[in-house]
């Protein structure tokens, strides 16, 4: 019985294969390092065109009627924009304007600072809130669309007259 047990144990030990766990990883990394496949990133023609979303005269100026006697007139403007870049990231648009108003000693810009494009359609929107004292002012709204984590930027602007 002892001999049979020793013989069985010997056969098991002799037939076992010593396996080096690092050998498999070395093979994988070696294949990856010698891979000569090139990845081609498609050239995307990004678009960004702002729109005041109100009446536009023949000279290109938009006209917005402000609410008389009201504190703010809320108006949504926007842009046609390529909504997702080649990395699948939504387009970010940074908005700015030199006009502002003051409330309780605080400076309030008339446009929101940033927007993300709608992932389902090629559009992005922003709110503006001019006040009644701005009637007669002409304001320039600036936009900068940011694609590919900031590697590509497209700028646009429009003029709007508050009436």
PyMOL commands that place a pseudoatom at each C-alpha (Angstrom):
pseudoatom trace, name=CA, resn=UNK, resi=1, chain=A, elem=C, hetatm=0, pos=[0.000, 0.000, 0.000]
pseudoatom trace, name=CA, resn=UNK, resi=2, chain=A, elem=C, hetatm=0, pos=[2.891, 2.333, 0.815]
pseudoatom trace, name=CA, resn=UNK, resi=3, chain=A, elem=C, hetatm=0, pos=[4.457, 1.592, -2.508]
pseudoatom trace, name=CA, resn=UNK, resi=4, chain=A, elem=C, hetatm=0, pos=[1.230, 2.325, -4.342]
pseudoatom trace, name=CA, resn=UNK, resi=5, chain=A, elem=C, hetatm=0, pos=[0.859, 5.639, -2.519]
pseudoatom trace, name=CA, resn=UNK, resi=6, chain=A, elem=C, hetatm=0, pos=[4.470, 6.617, -3.265]
pseudoatom trace, name=CA, resn=UNK, resi=7, chain=A, elem=C, hetatm=0, pos=[4.102, 5.568, -6.875]
pseudoatom trace, name=CA, resn=UNK, resi=8, chain=A, elem=C, hetatm=0, pos=[0.907, 7.635, -7.255]
pseudoatom trace, name=CA, resn=UNK, resi=9, chain=A, elem=C, hetatm=0, pos=[2.535, 10.634, -5.609]
pseudoatom trace, name=CA, resn=UNK, resi=10, chain=A, elem=C, hetatm=0, pos=[5.576, 10.304, -7.866]
pseudoatom trace, name=CA, resn=UNK, resi=11, chain=A, elem=C, hetatm=0, pos=[3.446, 10.147, -11.015]
pseudoatom trace, name=CA, resn=UNK, resi=12, chain=A, elem=C, hetatm=0, pos=[1.526, 13.258, -9.931]
pseudoatom trace, name=CA, resn=UNK, resi=13, chain=A, elem=C, hetatm=0, pos=[4.687, 15.241, -9.200]
pseudoatom trace, name=CA, resn=UNK, resi=14, chain=A, elem=C, hetatm=0, pos=[6.434, 14.160, -12.369]
pseudoatom trace, name=CA, resn=UNK, resi=15, chain=A, elem=C, hetatm=0, pos=[3.436, 14.851, -14.606]
pseudoatom trace, name=CA, resn=UNK, resi=16, chain=A, elem=C, hetatm=0, pos=[2.810, 18.353, -13.167]
pseudoatom trace, name=CA, resn=UNK, resi=17, chain=A, elem=C, hetatm=0, pos=[4.043, 21.221, -15.249]
pseudoatom trace, name=CA, resn=UNK, resi=18, chain=A, elem=C, hetatm=0, pos=[5.689, 24.179, -13.589]
pseudoatom trace, name=CA, resn=UNK, resi=19, chain=A, elem=C, hetatm=0, pos=[3.888, 27.295, -14.801]
pseudoatom trace, name=CA, resn=UNK, resi=20, chain=A, elem=C, hetatm=0, pos=[5.508, 30.750, -14.660]
pseudoatom trace, name=CA, resn=UNK, resi=21, chain=A, elem=C, hetatm=0, pos=[2.700, 33.323, -14.245]
pseudoatom trace, name=CA, resn=UNK, resi=22, chain=A, elem=C, hetatm=0, pos=[4.914, 36.128, -15.579]
pseudoatom trace, name=CA, resn=UNK, resi=23, chain=A, elem=C, hetatm=0, pos=[5.590, 34.318, -18.846]
pseudoatom trace, name=CA, resn=UNK, resi=24, chain=A, elem=C, hetatm=0, pos=[2.031, 34.947, -20.068]
pseudoatom trace, name=CA, resn=UNK, resi=25, chain=A, elem=C, hetatm=0, pos=[2.289, 38.676, -19.247]
pseudoatom trace, name=CA, resn=UNK, resi=26, chain=A, elem=C, hetatm=0, pos=[5.648, 38.943, -20.974]
pseudoatom trace, name=CA, resn=UNK, resi=27, chain=A, elem=C, hetatm=0, pos=[4.124, 37.437, -24.127]
pseudoatom trace, name=CA, resn=UNK, resi=28, chain=A, elem=C, hetatm=0, pos=[1.186, 39.868, -24.027]
pseudoatom trace, name=CA, resn=UNK, resi=29, chain=A, elem=C, hetatm=0, pos=[3.372, 42.954, -23.530]
pseudoatom trace, name=CA, resn=UNK, resi=30, chain=A, elem=C, hetatm=0, pos=[5.869, 41.782, -26.122]
pseudoatom trace, name=CA, resn=UNK, resi=31, chain=A, elem=C, hetatm=0, pos=[3.056, 41.501, -28.684]
pseudoatom trace, name=CA, resn=UNK, resi=32, chain=A, elem=C, hetatm=0, pos=[1.745, 44.938, -27.755]
pseudoatom trace, name=CA, resn=UNK, resi=33, chain=A, elem=C, hetatm=0, pos=[5.159, 46.577, -28.034]
pseudoatom trace, name=CA, resn=UNK, resi=34, chain=A, elem=C, hetatm=0, pos=[5.873, 45.070, -31.446]
pseudoatom trace, name=CA, resn=UNK, resi=35, chain=A, elem=C, hetatm=0, pos=[2.406, 45.829, -32.867]
pseudoatom trace, name=CA, resn=UNK, resi=36, chain=A, elem=C, hetatm=0, pos=[2.776, 48.136, -35.879]
pseudoatom trace, name=CA, resn=UNK, resi=37, chain=A, elem=C, hetatm=0, pos=[-0.935, 48.845, -36.354]
pseudoatom trace, name=CA, resn=UNK, resi=38, chain=A, elem=C, hetatm=0, pos=[-1.629, 52.552, -36.825]
pseudoatom trace, name=CA, resn=UNK, resi=39, chain=A, elem=C, hetatm=0, pos=[-4.808, 54.194, -35.662]
pseudoatom trace, name=CA, resn=UNK, resi=40, chain=A, elem=C, hetatm=0, pos=[-6.300, 56.782, -37.978]
pseudoatom trace, name=CA, resn=UNK, resi=41, chain=A, elem=C, hetatm=0, pos=[-8.370, 59.494, -36.300]
pseudoatom trace, name=CA, resn=UNK, resi=42, chain=A, elem=C, hetatm=0, pos=[-10.988, 60.899, -38.669]
pseudoatom trace, name=CA, resn=UNK, resi=43, chain=A, elem=C, hetatm=0, pos=[-10.743, 64.559, -39.589]
pseudoatom trace, name=CA, resn=UNK, resi=44, chain=A, elem=C, hetatm=0, pos=[-13.896, 66.177, -38.232]
pseudoatom trace, name=CA, resn=UNK, resi=45, chain=A, elem=C, hetatm=0, pos=[-15.206, 69.404, -39.727]
pseudoatom trace, name=CA, resn=UNK, resi=46, chain=A, elem=C, hetatm=0, pos=[-16.500, 71.068, -36.584]
pseudoatom trace, name=CA, resn=UNK, resi=47, chain=A, elem=C, hetatm=0, pos=[-19.141, 73.777, -36.879]
pseudoatom trace, name=CA, resn=UNK, resi=48, chain=A, elem=C, hetatm=0, pos=[-20.188, 76.625, -34.602]
pseudoatom trace, name=CA, resn=UNK, resi=49, chain=A, elem=C, hetatm=0, pos=[-22.576, 79.354, -35.764]
pseudoatom trace, name=CA, resn=UNK, resi=50, chain=A, elem=C, hetatm=0, pos=[-24.332, 81.600, -33.235]
pseudoatom trace, name=CA, resn=UNK, resi=51, chain=A, elem=C, hetatm=0, pos=[-27.930, 82.766, -33.576]
pseudoatom trace, name=CA, resn=UNK, resi=52, chain=A, elem=C, hetatm=0, pos=[-29.649, 85.517, -31.586]
pseudoatom trace, name=CA, resn=UNK, resi=53, chain=A, elem=C, hetatm=0, pos=[-33.066, 83.835, -32.005]
pseudoatom trace, name=CA, resn=UNK, resi=54, chain=A, elem=C, hetatm=0, pos=[-34.959, 87.080, -32.547]
pseudoatom trace, name=CA, resn=UNK, resi=55, chain=A, elem=C, hetatm=0, pos=[-35.523, 89.525, -35.439]
pseudoatom trace, name=CA, resn=UNK, resi=56, chain=A, elem=C, hetatm=0, pos=[-32.375, 90.171, -37.486]
pseudoatom trace, name=CA, resn=UNK, resi=57, chain=A, elem=C, hetatm=0, pos=[-32.156, 93.272, -39.660]
pseudoatom trace, name=CA, resn=UNK, resi=58, chain=A, elem=C, hetatm=0, pos=[-30.445, 93.407, -43.099]
pseudoatom trace, name=CA, resn=UNK, resi=59, chain=A, elem=C, hetatm=0, pos=[-27.216, 94.637, -41.438]
pseudoatom trace, name=CA, resn=UNK, resi=60, chain=A, elem=C, hetatm=0, pos=[-26.992, 91.489, -39.319]
pseudoatom trace, name=CA, resn=UNK, resi=61, chain=A, elem=C, hetatm=0, pos=[-28.011, 93.085, -36.009]
pseudoatom trace, name=CA, resn=UNK, resi=62, chain=A, elem=C, hetatm=0, pos=[-30.520, 91.265, -33.847]
pseudoatom trace, name=CA, resn=UNK, resi=63, chain=A, elem=C, hetatm=0, pos=[-33.262, 93.272, -32.070]
pseudoatom trace, name=CA, resn=UNK, resi=64, chain=A, elem=C, hetatm=0, pos=[-34.708, 92.327, -28.683]
pseudoatom trace, name=CA, resn=UNK, resi=65, chain=A, elem=C, hetatm=0, pos=[-37.627, 94.165, -27.105]
pseudoatom trace, name=CA, resn=UNK, resi=66, chain=A, elem=C, hetatm=0, pos=[-37.087, 94.533, -23.371]
pseudoatom trace, name=CA, resn=UNK, resi=67, chain=A, elem=C, hetatm=0, pos=[-39.986, 94.324, -20.931]
pseudoatom trace, name=CA, resn=UNK, resi=68, chain=A, elem=C, hetatm=0, pos=[-40.864, 97.843, -19.864]
pseudoatom trace, name=CA, resn=UNK, resi=69, chain=A, elem=C, hetatm=0, pos=[-40.893, 98.424, -16.130]
pseudoatom trace, name=CA, resn=UNK, resi=70, chain=A, elem=C, hetatm=0, pos=[-39.599, 94.898, -15.481]
pseudoatom trace, name=CA, resn=UNK, resi=71, chain=A, elem=C, hetatm=0, pos=[-36.326, 94.074, -13.839]
pseudoatom trace, name=CA, resn=UNK, resi=72, chain=A, elem=C, hetatm=0, pos=[-35.050, 91.540, -16.397]
pseudoatom trace, name=CA, resn=UNK, resi=73, chain=A, elem=C, hetatm=0, pos=[-36.032, 90.299, -19.811]
pseudoatom trace, name=CA, resn=UNK, resi=74, chain=A, elem=C, hetatm=0, pos=[-35.142, 86.624, -20.159]
pseudoatom trace, name=CA, resn=UNK, resi=75, chain=A, elem=C, hetatm=0, pos=[-34.147, 85.558, -23.660]
pseudoatom trace, name=CA, resn=UNK, resi=76, chain=A, elem=C, hetatm=0, pos=[-32.691, 82.280, -24.917]
pseudoatom trace, name=CA, resn=UNK, resi=77, chain=A, elem=C, hetatm=0, pos=[-30.158, 82.483, -27.742]
pseudoatom trace, name=CA, resn=UNK, resi=78, chain=A, elem=C, hetatm=0, pos=[-28.029, 79.700, -29.129]
pseudoatom trace, name=CA, resn=UNK, resi=79, chain=A, elem=C, hetatm=0, pos=[-25.885, 78.239, -31.834]
pseudoatom trace, name=CA, resn=UNK, resi=80, chain=A, elem=C, hetatm=0, pos=[-25.727, 75.467, -34.360]
pseudoatom trace, name=CA, resn=UNK, resi=81, chain=A, elem=C, hetatm=0, pos=[-22.781, 73.365, -33.267]
pseudoatom trace, name=CA, resn=UNK, resi=82, chain=A, elem=C, hetatm=0, pos=[-21.282, 69.945, -33.860]
pseudoatom trace, name=CA, resn=UNK, resi=83, chain=A, elem=C, hetatm=0, pos=[-22.557, 68.423, -30.634]
pseudoatom trace, name=CA, resn=UNK, resi=84, chain=A, elem=C, hetatm=0, pos=[-20.045, 65.601, -29.996]
pseudoatom trace, name=CA, resn=UNK, resi=85, chain=A, elem=C, hetatm=0, pos=[-16.357, 65.485, -30.916]
pseudoatom trace, name=CA, resn=UNK, resi=86, chain=A, elem=C, hetatm=0, pos=[-14.345, 62.500, -32.174]
pseudoatom trace, name=CA, resn=UNK, resi=87, chain=A, elem=C, hetatm=0, pos=[-13.734, 61.343, -28.586]
pseudoatom trace, name=CA, resn=UNK, resi=88, chain=A, elem=C, hetatm=0, pos=[-17.481, 61.211, -27.878]
pseudoatom trace, name=CA, resn=UNK, resi=89, chain=A, elem=C, hetatm=0, pos=[-17.330, 64.251, -25.605]
pseudoatom trace, name=CA, resn=UNK, resi=90, chain=A, elem=C, hetatm=0, pos=[-20.090, 66.873, -25.646]
pseudoatom trace, name=CA, resn=UNK, resi=91, chain=A, elem=C, hetatm=0, pos=[-19.130, 70.245, -27.051]
pseudoatom trace, name=CA, resn=UNK, resi=92, chain=A, elem=C, hetatm=0, pos=[-18.679, 72.966, -24.443]
pseudoatom trace, name=CA, resn=UNK, resi=93, chain=A, elem=C, hetatm=0, pos=[-19.407, 76.580, -25.307]
pseudoatom trace, name=CA, resn=UNK, resi=94, chain=A, elem=C, hetatm=0, pos=[-18.096, 79.465, -23.233]
pseudoatom trace, name=CA, resn=UNK, resi=95, chain=A, elem=C, hetatm=0, pos=[-20.203, 82.640, -23.533]
pseudoatom trace, name=CA, resn=UNK, resi=96, chain=A, elem=C, hetatm=0, pos=[-19.174, 86.181, -22.660]
pseudoatom trace, name=CA, resn=UNK, resi=97, chain=A, elem=C, hetatm=0, pos=[-20.344, 89.751, -22.956]
pseudoatom trace, name=CA, resn=UNK, resi=98, chain=A, elem=C, hetatm=0, pos=[-18.919, 93.051, -21.771]
pseudoatom trace, name=CA, resn=UNK, resi=99, chain=A, elem=C, hetatm=0, pos=[-22.314, 94.285, -20.547]
pseudoatom trace, name=CA, resn=UNK, resi=100, chain=A, elem=C, hetatm=0, pos=[-23.505, 93.735, -17.024]
pseudoatom trace, name=CA, resn=UNK, resi=101, chain=A, elem=C, hetatm=0, pos=[-25.758, 95.304, -14.415]
pseudoatom trace, name=CA, resn=UNK, resi=102, chain=A, elem=C, hetatm=0, pos=[-25.464, 95.773, -10.666]
pseudoatom trace, name=CA, resn=UNK, resi=103, chain=A, elem=C, hetatm=0, pos=[-27.688, 94.382, -7.941]
pseudoatom trace, name=CA, resn=UNK, resi=104, chain=A, elem=C, hetatm=0, pos=[-27.055, 95.104, -4.248]
pseudoatom trace, name=CA, resn=UNK, resi=105, chain=A, elem=C, hetatm=0, pos=[-23.453, 96.046, -4.990]
pseudoatom trace, name=CA, resn=UNK, resi=106, chain=A, elem=C, hetatm=0, pos=[-22.808, 92.865, -6.995]
pseudoatom trace, name=CA, resn=UNK, resi=107, chain=A, elem=C, hetatm=0, pos=[-21.890, 92.790, -10.684]
pseudoatom trace, name=CA, resn=UNK, resi=108, chain=A, elem=C, hetatm=0, pos=[-24.279, 90.564, -12.653]
pseudoatom trace, name=CA, resn=UNK, resi=109, chain=A, elem=C, hetatm=0, pos=[-23.332, 89.486, -16.205]
pseudoatom trace, name=CA, resn=UNK, resi=110, chain=A, elem=C, hetatm=0, pos=[-26.203, 89.450, -18.697]
pseudoatom trace, name=CA, resn=UNK, resi=111, chain=A, elem=C, hetatm=0, pos=[-25.245, 86.012, -20.122]
pseudoatom trace, name=CA, resn=UNK, resi=112, chain=A, elem=C, hetatm=0, pos=[-24.559, 82.671, -18.471]
pseudoatom trace, name=CA, resn=UNK, resi=113, chain=A, elem=C, hetatm=0, pos=[-20.925, 81.616, -18.621]
pseudoatom trace, name=CA, resn=UNK, resi=114, chain=A, elem=C, hetatm=0, pos=[-21.011, 78.155, -20.178]
pseudoatom trace, name=CA, resn=UNK, resi=115, chain=A, elem=C, hetatm=0, pos=[-23.233, 75.542, -21.816]
pseudoatom trace, name=CA, resn=UNK, resi=116, chain=A, elem=C, hetatm=0, pos=[-22.877, 71.969, -23.035]
pseudoatom trace, name=CA, resn=UNK, resi=117, chain=A, elem=C, hetatm=0, pos=[-24.301, 70.922, -26.385]
pseudoatom trace, name=CA, resn=UNK, resi=118, chain=A, elem=C, hetatm=0, pos=[-27.407, 68.772, -26.501]
pseudoatom trace, name=CA, resn=UNK, resi=119, chain=A, elem=C, hetatm=0, pos=[-26.164, 65.215, -27.240]
pseudoatom trace, name=CA, resn=UNK, resi=120, chain=A, elem=C, hetatm=0, pos=[-29.225, 64.472, -29.419]
pseudoatom trace, name=CA, resn=UNK, resi=121, chain=A, elem=C, hetatm=0, pos=[-29.117, 67.465, -31.759]
pseudoatom trace, name=CA, resn=UNK, resi=122, chain=A, elem=C, hetatm=0, pos=[-26.513, 69.870, -33.028]
pseudoatom trace, name=CA, resn=UNK, resi=123, chain=A, elem=C, hetatm=0, pos=[-27.585, 72.773, -30.819]
pseudoatom trace, name=CA, resn=UNK, resi=124, chain=A, elem=C, hetatm=0, pos=[-26.470, 74.641, -27.752]
pseudoatom trace, name=CA, resn=UNK, resi=125, chain=A, elem=C, hetatm=0, pos=[-28.365, 77.339, -25.877]
pseudoatom trace, name=CA, resn=UNK, resi=126, chain=A, elem=C, hetatm=0, pos=[-27.707, 80.083, -23.335]
pseudoatom trace, name=CA, resn=UNK, resi=127, chain=A, elem=C, hetatm=0, pos=[-29.856, 82.541, -21.401]
pseudoatom trace, name=CA, resn=UNK, resi=128, chain=A, elem=C, hetatm=0, pos=[-29.405, 86.281, -21.342]
pseudoatom trace, name=CA, resn=UNK, resi=129, chain=A, elem=C, hetatm=0, pos=[-31.091, 88.679, -18.927]
pseudoatom trace, name=CA, resn=UNK, resi=130, chain=A, elem=C, hetatm=0, pos=[-30.715, 92.359, -19.836]
pseudoatom trace, name=CA, resn=UNK, resi=131, chain=A, elem=C, hetatm=0, pos=[-32.475, 94.956, -17.671]
pseudoatom trace, name=CA, resn=UNK, resi=132, chain=A, elem=C, hetatm=0, pos=[-34.738, 97.853, -18.656]
pseudoatom trace, name=CA, resn=UNK, resi=133, chain=A, elem=C, hetatm=0, pos=[-31.977, 100.449, -18.254]
pseudoatom trace, name=CA, resn=UNK, resi=134, chain=A, elem=C, hetatm=0, pos=[-30.224, 98.878, -21.259]
pseudoatom trace, name=CA, resn=UNK, resi=135, chain=A, elem=C, hetatm=0, pos=[-32.842, 100.042, -23.794]
pseudoatom trace, name=CA, resn=UNK, resi=136, chain=A, elem=C, hetatm=0, pos=[-30.969, 101.605, -26.717]
pseudoatom trace, name=CA, resn=UNK, resi=137, chain=A, elem=C, hetatm=0, pos=[-27.734, 99.700, -26.000]
pseudoatom trace, name=CA, resn=UNK, resi=138, chain=A, elem=C, hetatm=0, pos=[-26.006, 97.582, -28.636]
pseudoatom trace, name=CA, resn=UNK, resi=139, chain=A, elem=C, hetatm=0, pos=[-24.210, 94.601, -27.122]
pseudoatom trace, name=CA, resn=UNK, resi=140, chain=A, elem=C, hetatm=0, pos=[-21.874, 92.007, -28.603]
pseudoatom trace, name=CA, resn=UNK, resi=141, chain=A, elem=C, hetatm=0, pos=[-22.282, 88.422, -27.364]
pseudoatom trace, name=CA, resn=UNK, resi=142, chain=A, elem=C, hetatm=0, pos=[-19.209, 86.205, -27.809]
pseudoatom trace, name=CA, resn=UNK, resi=143, chain=A, elem=C, hetatm=0, pos=[-19.090, 82.418, -27.940]
pseudoatom trace, name=CA, resn=UNK, resi=144, chain=A, elem=C, hetatm=0, pos=[-16.227, 79.944, -28.060]
pseudoatom trace, name=CA, resn=UNK, resi=145, chain=A, elem=C, hetatm=0, pos=[-16.923, 76.258, -28.825]
pseudoatom trace, name=CA, resn=UNK, resi=146, chain=A, elem=C, hetatm=0, pos=[-14.378, 73.831, -27.398]
pseudoatom trace, name=CA, resn=UNK, resi=147, chain=A, elem=C, hetatm=0, pos=[-13.782, 70.435, -29.038]
pseudoatom trace, name=CA, resn=UNK, resi=148, chain=A, elem=C, hetatm=0, pos=[-11.407, 67.535, -28.304]
pseudoatom trace, name=CA, resn=UNK, resi=149, chain=A, elem=C, hetatm=0, pos=[-10.659, 68.495, -24.693]
pseudoatom trace, name=CA, resn=UNK, resi=150, chain=A, elem=C, hetatm=0, pos=[-9.719, 72.038, -25.707]
pseudoatom trace, name=CA, resn=UNK, resi=151, chain=A, elem=C, hetatm=0, pos=[-7.422, 71.192, -28.619]
pseudoatom trace, name=CA, resn=UNK, resi=152, chain=A, elem=C, hetatm=0, pos=[-9.804, 72.788, -31.131]
pseudoatom trace, name=CA, resn=UNK, resi=153, chain=A, elem=C, hetatm=0, pos=[-11.651, 76.070, -30.521]
pseudoatom trace, name=CA, resn=UNK, resi=154, chain=A, elem=C, hetatm=0, pos=[-14.012, 77.953, -32.819]
pseudoatom trace, name=CA, resn=UNK, resi=155, chain=A, elem=C, hetatm=0, pos=[-15.194, 81.467, -31.995]
pseudoatom trace, name=CA, resn=UNK, resi=156, chain=A, elem=C, hetatm=0, pos=[-18.211, 83.435, -33.162]
pseudoatom trace, name=CA, resn=UNK, resi=157, chain=A, elem=C, hetatm=0, pos=[-20.227, 86.478, -32.056]
pseudoatom trace, name=CA, resn=UNK, resi=158, chain=A, elem=C, hetatm=0, pos=[-23.316, 88.511, -32.821]
pseudoatom trace, name=CA, resn=UNK, resi=159, chain=A, elem=C, hetatm=0, pos=[-24.587, 92.021, -32.101]
pseudoatom trace, name=CA, resn=UNK, resi=160, chain=A, elem=C, hetatm=0, pos=[-27.938, 92.656, -30.477]
pseudoatom trace, name=CA, resn=UNK, resi=161, chain=A, elem=C, hetatm=0, pos=[-29.800, 95.935, -29.980]
pseudoatom trace, name=CA, resn=UNK, resi=162, chain=A, elem=C, hetatm=0, pos=[-32.031, 96.249, -26.922]
pseudoatom trace, name=CA, resn=UNK, resi=163, chain=A, elem=C, hetatm=0, pos=[-35.238, 98.134, -27.704]
for i in range(1, 163): cmd.bond("trace and resi %d" % i, "trace and resi %d" % (i + 1))
show_as sticks, trace
zoom trace
